[in-house]
Amino acid sequence: MVNLLISQLRSLMGWEVGMASLAWLLIPLLAAIGAGLWGSWAGRNRKAAGDGIELEGYARFREAMERSEAREKSPSDAV
């Protein structure tokens, strides 16, 4: 029983406590570094590609929708 108490007392004053506290302090430090890296990546200046590609895609979509409406209204389908 005394051996157990002495070993626990030694572990409280030894490296285990110091390393455990360092490990717990390391977690928020790594989280802060990760948040900083993510923030700098999310806030970076992106190369502006312009709206040309998106507008062309929207025009194709609009034309396809107009064609499908024209097919629905065509008299050849009506019986």
Summary of the structure (lengths in Angstrom):
residues: 79
radius of gyration: 33.6
end to end distance: 97.7
largest distance: 99.6
contacts: 129
relative contact order: 0.05
helix: 78%
strand: 0%
